[in-house]
Amino acid sequence: MRELPYQVDYQVMAPFLVASPTKMNVLYRGVENPLDLSVPGVPAERVRAVIDNGTVVRQGGGWVVKDLRGPQAKVYAVVEDPDGARRRIGPVHFRVKDAPPPTPEVAGVGPSDTRIKLGRLRAASGIKADLKDTEFDEPWRVLRYRFTLQRGGTPIVKEVQGQGFSAEVQEVLARLRSGDVVHFEGIRARLANGEGPIRDLPSLHFAVVP
């Protein structure tokens, strides 16, 4: 089961923290993680978030955690009292994981589909990879894939660098006809910002229909 939190709300109360929901105490590497942090009775401008892994910056009325590296992180609240004294409250413990892998698609047709329309495939520019069912909007870039046309005997195989259809692939697509079977395999992608590991994505297998 994948945990895909987007917004995590915290109330910071001396001398202990109340965090809910506990199963969503996850921050992801390579993406910006929104975080709401408050101390009851203390104005927001006198509360500062501190983290021991990565960076946390104020954004709007909340905070954003990014640049994470290790497997865990601790978030504290630093409160400035009216007399100028500062006190640290916390921490709240987080697990740190790689961002969940995206889903590959060609012209909006994904791994759960088995057919693709001929015109739709020819009009596509390449393979896209997007996160589904999450509010994270960091883009992914497909780095490479293998295209195969299966028609009768010997298959036509093209290795492609990048996410677009190469000139060789476009030439094959121009000769496609109904009944052909195409495969997009060995799809590898990474966050467009270069953060996090390269991920292996599910293959795409389509029967071409009119």
N, C-alpha and C positions, 0 to 999 in steps of 0.2 A: 504494500500500500504506500503510495507516494504522499508526502505531506507538502502541500503547496500553500503556505500562509501568505497573505499579502499584508494585512493590517494587524498589528499586535498592540493591544492597549494595556497600559500598566498604571497602577496607582502605587505610589511610593509613600509608605507610612512609617515613620520612626516608631520603634527601633527595628521594624522588620518590613519586608516587602510583601505585597499581595499581588500576584500575577495570575492572569486568567486569559484564555484557557491554557492549562499546563501542557497539553499535547501539541501546542503550536509554538513552543519555545524553540524555534528553528530560524536561523539566519542563513542566507545563501551567498556563496562566493560568486563574485563576478557581476552581481546585480545590486541595485539600490534597494535596501530594505526599509520601508517606512516604519517608524516607531513613535508611539505616543507615550510620553512620560510626564507624570505630574506628581506634585507633593501637596496633599490636602492642606489648604490654608495658606499656601505660599504662592504669590503671583508667578506666572510663567516666566517673566523676565528675570526672576531671581533663582531660577532652576536651570542648571546646566547638566547635560548628559556627558558621561565619560565612559569609555570602553577600553578594555585591556587588549583587544585584538582588532586591528583595522582602525577605521576612523568613524566618528559620528559628528554630523554637522546639522545645524538647525535649518529647517526648510519649512517656510510658512509657519503654521502653528504647531508643527511637530518636529521630528528629527529623522534623519536618514543615515543608516549604517551601511558602510561600503568598505572596500579594500580589505576584506577578510582573508585570512590565511590559514590559521590553525583549526583544530577540530572543535574548539570550545571558545566561548567569549563570555565576559562578565560586563554587565552594564550597571553603572552607578549613577546616582543623582548627587550633584554637588549643589548645596543650598547656601545662599548668602543671606545671613540674618540682617535685620535692620541696623545692628551695631557694627556691621562689616565683617563679623566673624563668619567663617565658612565651616560647614560640616558635610561629611560624605555619608550617604545613606545607600545601603545595598550590600551585596549586588543581586541582580537577577541573572541567573545562569542560562546560557543558550547553547544549543548544539549548533555547529556550523557544518553545512553540507555544500557539495557542489550543486549548482543550479540544475533543476531537472531538465532532461533532454527534450528538445523540441520534436515536433511531428513533421516529417517531410511530406510535401504535396507537389503535384504537377497540375497546374490549372485548377487548383482547389480540390483535386482528387487525391485521396490519401491511402494509407495502408489497408484500411478496412474495405476499400472498394476493389472490385475485380474487373471492371470495364471502364473504358474511357472513349469518348466520342472522337472520331478521326479529326474533325475540324477543330475541336477544343485542344487536342494534343498539338496539332500543327501550329496553332496560334500561341501556344505557351512559349515563354522565353527561357525556361529552365526549371530547376527544382528550388522550391522555397522551403524554409524550415521555420515554423512558428510554435511558440508555446500555446497550449490549449488549456482552458479552464483555469487561468491564473491572471492576476492583474499586472504581473511583471511585463514590461513592454520593451525590455532590452532586445534588440534584434539579433538573430543568429545568421551566420553565413555558412553555406555549404562549401566545403573545401575541395571535395572530389567525389566522383561516383563512377560507376561502370554501367554503360548502356548496352543492352542486348536486344536485337530483333530476332525473334524466332519465327521462321517461315519455312516449313518443310525440312530441308536437310541441314546444311551447315549454318549455324547462327552467325549473325554479324555482330561483332563486339567492338565497342569503342570506349577507351578509357578517357575520362574527362577531368581536367583540373578546373576548379571553380564551380559555380552553381548554374551558369548559363549553358544553353545548348551550343556546343561547338559547331563549327562549319561542317564537320564530318557528320555529326548527329543530325543537323538540319537537312543535310543531303539525303540521309536515310529516311527522315520523316517525310520528306517531299515525295518519296516513293511508297509510302505506307498505303495499305488497302485494308478494307474490312476483313476481319478474320485473322490478321496478324496478332502476334503476342509480343509485348515489349516488357522489358525488365529494367529497373533501375536499382542496382545493388551496390554494396560497398560504399554506401553514403556516409560521409563523415562531415561533421559540422562543429563549429566553435562559436562562442559569443563573438559578435562583430567587434566588440571592444578589445578582443584578444585575451580576456581574462578566462580563467578556468581551463579544464582539460578539453581535448578534442573528443567528441562523442560519436560512437557508432550508432546510426539511426536505422530503423526498420526499412526493409526493402519494399519496393513498389512493383507490383506485377499486374499488368492490365491486358485484357483482350480488347482489341480495337474494334469498335462498332461504328456503323454509319452515323 
